[in-house]
Amino acid sequence: MADSSASNLSQRWSLKGMTALVTGASKGIGHAIVEELAGLGATIHICARNKDDIATCLKNWEAKGYQVTGSVCDVSVPAEREELMKTVSSVFGGKLNILVS
């Protein structure tokens, strides 16, 4: 019975085919959110201020089979936010379903 419930839950909560942008995703709550969304099948783009932190995260997520890309961005800087939106639009073909900021 537990297996059936788990199977139903995973189907109910599938994010396969969905796209997400998570800012501040290399640490803390943002990192945990990426883990959860990717585990449910979402394709994710992250941003953070530190290039090395992003690279480490992307490597770990790739090893888990998650579909995650990333770029450096300080969302407090308007020009960097604009560039992030261009990047996300390109990566996702203009489709963004989930924003976590």
N, C-alpha and C positions, 0 to 999 in steps of 0.2 A: 504494500500500500504506500509506503514512503517513497518508493521509486516512482510510482505513478504520480504522486503529488509533486515531487521534484521536477519531473518531466513536464507536467502541466504548467508549473510556475515558470520554468525556463522558456517555454513557448509563449506564455502570456507576456513575459517581460523582455522579449527579444527586441533588440534595437538594430537588427541586421538591416542594412540598406539606409540607415540613418547616419547623418553627419553631425559632428559636434566640434565646437571651438571651446577650449578650456584655457583661460588665461591663468598665469601664476601656477602652472601645472607641474613644475619640477620638484616641488616640495609640499609637505603638509596636506591640507584638505584638497587642494587642486590636484595633487598627485593621486590621492585616494579616489577622487571623482573619476579621473582618467581610468584607473584600474577597474572601477565598477562599470563605467560605460563601455569600455573596450571588452570587458568580460561578457557583456550582454550583446556584443556584436557590432557596436557602432564603429564607424571610421572617424578618427579624431585628428584634429590639428591642435597643437599646443603652442603656447608662447610663454616665454619667461625672459628675464633680463640677462641670464648667464648662459653663454653658448656651451660651455663645458658641462653644466648641469643638464641642459637639454640633450646633448649628445649621449650622456650616460643613461638618461631615462629612455631615450629612443632605442638604444642598444638593448636594454633590459626588456622593454616591451616587445621588440622584434623577436627576442628569444622566446617570449611567451606566445608568439603568433598574433599579437595585436597589430592592427592597422593604424599606426600613429605617425604623423609627420610633425615637424616643429620648426619654429623660427624665433629669432631673438626679437623681442619687442618690450619696450617700457610703455605700458598703456597709459601712463600719465602724460606722455608726449604726443600731442595731436598728429604730427607728421608720421610718427611710428604707428599710431593706430590706423591711419589711412593706408599705409603700406601693408599692414597686417590684413586689412579688409581686401586689398587687391590680391594678396597671396592666398587667402582663404577662398576667395571667389574662384581663383585659378585652380587651386587644388581640388575643390569640390564641384567644379563646373557650375558655379552660381547657386548651388543648393546648400543651405545651412539650416538644419533642423533644430539644433540645440546650441545654446550659448550659455556658458558658465563663466562668469567674470567675478 
